[in-house]
Amino acid sequence: MSRPISNPAKGNKVRLQPLNLACIGCGFIARRHLDNLSTMDQATVTTLVDTNPQATTAFQREFAIPATTTDVDQVFSDPHIDAVMICTHHDSHTALAVAAAAAGKHILLEKPMALTTEECATITRAVEQAGVTLAIDYKFRFAPSVVKVRELIPEPIVTVGQLVSEITSDHSWTNDPVIGGGLILGHGCHTLDLIYHLNGSEPVSVYAESIPAEPTAPTEIQAAVATVRFASGAIASLVLSEAGENPYMSKWFTEVFDGTRTAVFHHHYQQVEISGTEPGHVESTGDPHAIGTRDFMADFLHAVRTGEPPAIGARDGLRATLLANRIVDSLRSGAPESIDVDAHFA
């Protein structure tokens, strides 16, 4: 049965479900969201937005979406659109999210939330003032393997988080530190969020070292290794690199230890091996790139419809960006850098 929603930014106007969504940006991750929404009855995508008309036309034909536009302001001014999915280049997130909040639209925002903590704080203030929902797509939290390990090993002592991939194309926008954030934030933010999630404790300091990339490489850093300390006293070791992907482990590899139990994630978080007092194995099938995406979307829609906070919100988005920025600061200073998430929510 459809449930009414109350949008404070629209004067508590009640609307019936399904929600009307617009998708801003028609690339790889947008296709994933549209695939999921095509099988869900809680929302309907009514409008596609992209500066490239060919991209919107292709998605319109594939997913039978009524309207397309190259002008995002048409979405923000449309009173029939309840929420937007922002799936654009990372440097555009802040302006689009702030405008969406001002227009009273709920927001599903791709990772990373923004490229600086100041921008993350700006987005946070905008959504709080507008009273709209904001969810950040750190999808791996919803992987069945991660859910199980959080249940069995809630307080790790040591965590290892690794993102090691093949060298990205010279033309990849994610490697541009101004547009995409580069290796540590643009690529590594999933790992940065997940080590926090697995520990359930705020990071308080980080120390990092790196290997500079070759002069002709698309990124400034070939590899970075960092040690993170949490408020709980636990520590984590991070490896972020484009040194070459291991085909068995996949580019994502994470280990968790608590003294009596261990967990080893591999195959794009589709599988985990658990040993110790409660040994076991969790395995998901299907496209590895889809892991967690459907449950993330369902959580966002539920939050909008009920007014409950989403599982992954503004604080989570800011934390990952802050940790990435502090890793870079440590690389430059050659010393440990403190981390205080609360300072940005004062």
C-alpha positions as CSV (number, residue, x, y, z in Angstrom):
1,M,0.0,0.0,0.0
2,S,1.3,3.5,-0.9
3,R,2.4,5.6,2.0
4,P,2.2,9.4,2.1
5,I,5.4,11.4,2.5
6,S,5.9,14.8,4.1
7,N,8.5,17.1,2.5
8,P,9.3,19.9,4.9
9,A,10.8,22.0,2.1
10,K,7.5,22.0,0.4
11,G,5.4,23.1,3.3
12,N,4.5,19.6,4.5
13,K,2.7,18.9,1.3
14,V,1.7,15.2,1.2
15,R,2.2,13.2,-1.9
16,L,1.2,9.7,-2.7
17,Q,3.7,7.0,-3.9
18,P,5.4,6.1,-6.1
19,L,8.0,8.8,-5.9
20,N,9.0,10.7,-9.1
21,L,12.7,10.7,-9.6
22,A,15.1,12.5,-12.0
23,C,18.5,11.1,-13.0
24,I,21.2,13.8,-13.4
25,G,24.1,12.3,-15.4
26,C,23.7,9.3,-17.7
27,G,26.8,7.2,-17.3
28,F,27.9,3.9,-15.8
29,I,26.4,4.2,-12.3
30,A,23.2,5.8,-13.6
31,R,22.6,2.7,-15.7
32,R,22.9,0.6,-12.5
33,H,20.4,2.7,-10.6
34,L,18.0,2.7,-13.6
35,D,18.3,-1.1,-13.8
36,N,17.4,-1.4,-10.2
37,L,14.5,1.1,-10.3
38,S,13.0,-0.7,-13.3
39,T,12.2,-3.6,-11.0
40,M,11.0,-1.6,-8.0
41,D,7.5,-0.1,-7.6
42,Q,8.3,2.6,-5.0
43,A,9.5,5.1,-7.6
44,T,9.3,6.1,-11.2
45,V,12.1,7.9,-13.1
46,T,10.4,10.6,-15.1
47,T,13.3,12.7,-16.4
48,L,16.9,12.2,-17.6
49,V,19.4,15.0,-17.5
50,D,22.8,15.1,-19.2
51,T,24.8,17.7,-21.1
52,N,25.2,15.1,-23.9
53,P,21.8,14.6,-25.6
54,Q,23.0,11.3,-27.1
55,A,23.4,9.9,-23.6
56,T,19.9,10.8,-22.5
57,T,18.4,9.6,-25.8
58,A,20.0,6.2,-25.4
59,F,18.8,5.7,-21.8
60,Q,15.4,7.0,-22.7
61,R,15.0,4.3,-25.3
62,E,16.4,1.6,-23.1
63,F,14.3,2.4,-20.0
64,A,11.2,4.0,-21.5
65,I,11.6,7.3,-19.5
66,P,9.2,10.0,-20.6
67,A,11.4,13.2,-20.6
68,T,15.0,14.2,-21.3
69,T,16.7,17.6,-21.0
70,T,20.2,19.2,-21.0
71,D,19.0,21.9,-18.6
72,V,19.1,20.7,-15.0
73,D,17.1,23.7,-13.9
74,Q,14.1,22.2,-15.5
75,V,14.3,19.4,-13.0
76,F,14.7,21.7,-10.0
77,S,11.8,23.8,-11.0
78,D,9.4,20.9,-11.7
79,P,7.1,20.5,-8.7
80,H,6.2,16.9,-9.7
81,I,9.8,15.7,-9.1
82,D,10.3,14.5,-5.6
83,A,14.0,13.4,-5.7
84,V,17.1,13.5,-7.8
85,M,19.9,11.0,-8.4
86,I,23.2,13.0,-8.9
87,C,25.5,10.8,-11.0
88,T,27.9,13.4,-12.4
89,H,31.6,14.2,-12.2
90,H,32.7,14.6,-8.6
91,D,33.5,18.3,-8.9
92,S,29.9,19.1,-9.8
93,H,28.4,17.4,-6.7
94,T,28.3,20.4,-4.4
95,A,26.6,22.9,-6.8
96,L,24.0,20.3,-7.9
97,A,23.3,19.1,-4.4
98,V,22.9,22.6,-3.0
99,A,20.6,23.6,-5.8
100,A,18.5,20.4,-5.4
101,A,18.1,21.0,-1.7
102,A,17.1,24.6,-2.3
103,A,14.4,23.3,-4.7
104,G,13.1,20.8,-2.0
105,K,14.3,17.7,-3.8
106,H,15.5,14.6,-1.9
107,I,19.0,13.6,-3.0
108,L,20.8,10.4,-3.8
109,L,24.4,11.5,-4.3
110,E,27.1,9.4,-5.8
111,K,30.4,8.9,-3.9
112,P,32.5,10.8,-3.0
113,M,30.1,13.3,-1.4
114,A,32.4,16.1,-2.5
115,L,36.1,16.7,-3.0
116,T,36.7,18.8,0.1
117,T,35.3,18.7,3.7
118,E,34.3,22.3,3.3
119,E,32.1,21.4,0.3
120,C,30.7,18.4,2.2
121,A,29.8,20.8,5.1
122,T,28.1,23.1,2.6
123,I,26.0,20.3,1.3
124,T,25.1,19.2,4.8
125,R,24.0,22.7,5.8
126,A,21.9,22.9,2.6
127,V,20.0,19.7,3.2
128,E,19.5,20.4,6.9
129,Q,18.0,23.8,6.1
130,A,15.8,22.4,3.4
131,G,14.7,19.4,5.5
132,V,15.4,16.9,2.6
133,T,16.9,13.5,2.7
134,L,20.5,13.0,1.5
135,A,22.0,9.5,1.0
136,I,25.6,8.8,-0.2
137,D,26.2,5.8,-2.3
138,Y,28.7,3.7,-0.3
139,K,27.1,0.6,-1.6
140,F,29.5,-2.0,-0.1
141,R,27.9,-1.5,3.3
142,F,24.9,-3.4,1.9
143,A,26.9,-6.4,0.6
144,P,25.7,-9.5,2.4
145,S,29.3,-10.4,3.2
146,V,29.8,-7.1,5.0
147,V,26.5,-7.3,6.8
148,K,27.5,-10.7,8.1
149,V,30.9,-9.7,9.3
150,R,29.5,-6.6,11.1
151,E,27.3,-9.0,13.0
152,L,30.0,-11.5,13.9
153,I,33.0,-9.2,14.4
154,P,31.6,-5.9,15.7
155,E,34.8,-4.7,17.4
156,P,37.9,-5.5,15.3
157,I,41.4,-4.9,16.6
158,V,43.1,-4.8,13.2
159,T,41.6,-4.1,9.7
160,V,43.3,-4.2,6.4
161,G,41.7,-2.3,3.5
162,Q,43.0,-2.5,0.0
163,L,42.2,-1.0,-3.4
164,V,44.7,-2.0,-6.0
165,S,43.7,-1.7,-9.6
166,E,45.1,-1.7,-13.1
167,I,46.4,1.7,-14.3
168,T,43.4,3.8,-15.3
169,S,43.3,5.3,-18.7
170,D,45.1,8.6,-19.2
171,H,41.8,10.0,-20.3
172,S,39.8,9.0,-17.2
173,W,38.3,12.0,-15.5
174,T,38.5,10.3,-12.1
175,N,42.3,10.6,-12.2
176,D,42.0,14.4,-12.5
177,P,42.4,15.7,-8.9
178,V,40.3,18.7,-9.7
179,I,37.4,16.9,-11.4
180,G,37.5,13.4,-10.0
181,G,39.6,13.5,-6.9
182,G,42.4,11.2,-8.1
183,L,43.5,7.8,-6.7
184,I,42.9,8.4,-2.9
185,L,39.5,10.0,-3.0
186,G,38.0,9.4,-6.4
187,H,39.0,5.7,-6.4
188,G,39.7,4.9,-2.8
189,C,36.7,6.4,-1.0
190,H,34.8,3.1,-0.9
191,T,37.7,1.6,1.0
192,L,37.9,4.6,3.3
193,D,34.2,4.4,4.2
194,L,34.2,0.7,4.6
195,I,37.1,0.6,7.2
196,Y,35.1,3.0,9.3
197,H,31.9,1.0,8.9
198,L,33.6,-2.3,9.8
199,N,35.2,-0.7,12.9
200,G,32.1,1.3,14.0
201,S,34.5,3.8,15.5
202,E,35.6,7.3,14.4
203,P,39.1,7.6,12.9
204,V,41.2,10.0,15.0
205,S,44.6,10.1,13.2
206,V,46.3,8.9,10.0
207,Y,49.9,8.6,8.8
208,A,50.7,7.9,5.2
209,E,53.6,7.4,2.7
210,S,53.5,7.1,-1.0
211,I,55.4,6.3,-4.2
212,P,55.2,9.1,-6.8
213,A,53.9,8.1,-10.2
214,E,56.1,8.2,-13.3
215,P,56.2,11.7,-14.9
216,T,54.0,10.6,-17.8
217,A,51.4,8.8,-15.6
218,P,47.9,10.2,-15.3
219,T,48.0,10.4,-11.5
220,E,50.5,12.0,-9.1
221,I,50.7,8.9,-6.9
222,Q,51.4,5.4,-8.0
223,A,50.8,3.9,-4.5
224,A,50.0,5.1,-1.0
225,V,50.0,3.2,2.3
226,A,48.4,4.6,5.4
227,T,47.9,3.7,9.0
228,V,44.6,4.8,10.6
229,R,43.9,4.8,14.4
230,F,40.3,4.8,15.7
231,A,38.8,6.2,18.8
232,S,38.3,2.6,20.0
233,G,42.0,2.0,20.0
234,A,41.9,-0.2,16.9
235,I,44.1,0.3,13.9
236,A,43.8,-0.2,10.2
237,S,46.3,-0.5,7.4
238,L,45.3,1.0,4.0
239,V,46.8,0.2,0.6
240,L,45.7,2.4,-2.4
241,S,47.4,1.8,-5.7
242,E,47.3,1.3,-9.4
243,A,50.1,-1.2,-9.3
244,G,48.1,-4.0,-11.0
245,E,44.9,-5.8,-10.1
246,N,45.0,-9.4,-8.7
247,P,42.4,-11.3,-10.7
248,Y,41.5,-13.7,-7.8
249,M,41.1,-11.2,-5.0
250,S,39.8,-8.4,-7.3
251,K,40.8,-4.8,-6.8
252,W,39.0,-4.8,-3.5
253,F,40.5,-6.9,-0.6
254,T,39.7,-6.4,3.1
255,E,40.6,-8.4,6.2
256,V,39.2,-8.0,9.7
257,F,40.7,-9.5,13.0
258,D,39.3,-9.3,16.6
259,G,41.6,-11.8,18.3
260,T,39.2,-14.8,18.1
261,R,37.7,-14.4,14.7
262,T,38.9,-13.3,11.2
263,A,37.2,-12.4,8.0
264,V,38.7,-12.1,4.5
265,F,36.7,-10.3,1.8
266,H,37.4,-10.9,-1.9
267,H,35.8,-11.0,-5.4
268,H,34.5,-7.5,-5.2
269,Y,33.0,-8.1,-1.7
270,Q,30.9,-10.9,-3.2
271,Q,32.6,-13.5,-1.0
272,V,34.0,-13.6,2.6
273,E,35.7,-16.4,4.4
274,I,35.1,-16.3,8.2
275,S,37.3,-18.3,10.6
276,G,37.6,-18.7,14.4
277,T,34.8,-19.3,16.8
278,E,32.1,-19.0,14.2
279,P,33.5,-20.1,10.8
280,G,31.5,-19.6,7.7
281,H,31.3,-18.5,4.1
282,V,29.1,-15.9,2.4
283,E,28.8,-15.7,-1.3
284,S,26.7,-13.5,-3.6
285,T,26.1,-14.2,-7.3
286,G,25.5,-12.0,-10.3
287,D,27.2,-9.0,-11.6
288,P,29.9,-8.0,-9.0
289,H,29.4,-4.3,-9.9
290,A,25.8,-4.6,-8.7
291,I,26.7,-5.7,-5.2
292,G,24.8,-3.6,-2.7
293,T,23.3,-1.2,-5.2
294,R,19.7,-2.5,-5.0
295,D,19.6,-2.4,-1.2
296,F,21.1,1.0,-1.2
297,M,18.4,2.3,-3.5
298,A,15.7,0.6,-1.4
299,D,17.1,2.2,1.7
300,F,17.0,5.7,0.1
301,L,13.4,5.3,-1.1
302,H,12.4,4.1,2.4
303,A,14.0,7.1,4.0
304,V,12.3,9.5,1.7
305,R,8.9,7.8,2.2
306,T,9.1,7.5,6.0
307,G,11.2,10.5,7.0
308,E,13.6,8.1,8.7
309,P,17.4,8.9,8.2
310,P,19.1,6.9,5.5
311,A,21.7,4.3,6.5
312,I,24.5,6.4,4.8
313,G,24.1,10.1,5.2
314,A,26.0,13.4,5.2
315,R,28.2,12.5,8.2
316,D,29.4,9.4,6.4
317,G,30.1,11.3,3.2
318,L,32.0,13.9,5.0
319,R,34.0,11.4,7.0
320,A,35.3,9.6,3.9
321,T,36.3,12.8,2.2
322,L,38.0,14.1,5.4
323,L,40.0,10.9,5.7
324,A,41.1,11.1,2.1
325,N,42.1,14.8,2.6
326,R,44.0,14.0,5.7
327,I,45.9,11.2,4.0
328,V,47.0,13.7,1.4
329,D,48.0,16.2,4.1
330,S,50.1,13.5,5.8
331,L,51.8,12.7,2.5
332,R,52.7,16.4,2.2
333,S,53.7,16.9,5.8
334,G,55.5,13.6,6.4
335,A,53.8,13.4,9.8
336,P,50.6,11.9,11.3
337,E,47.5,14.1,10.9
338,S,44.6,14.3,13.3
339,I,41.0,13.7,12.3
340,D,38.0,15.3,14.0
341,V,34.7,14.6,12.2
342,D,32.7,16.3,15.0
343,A,34.5,19.6,14.3
344,H,32.7,19.9,11.0
345,F,29.3,19.5,12.6
346,A,29.7,22.1,15.3
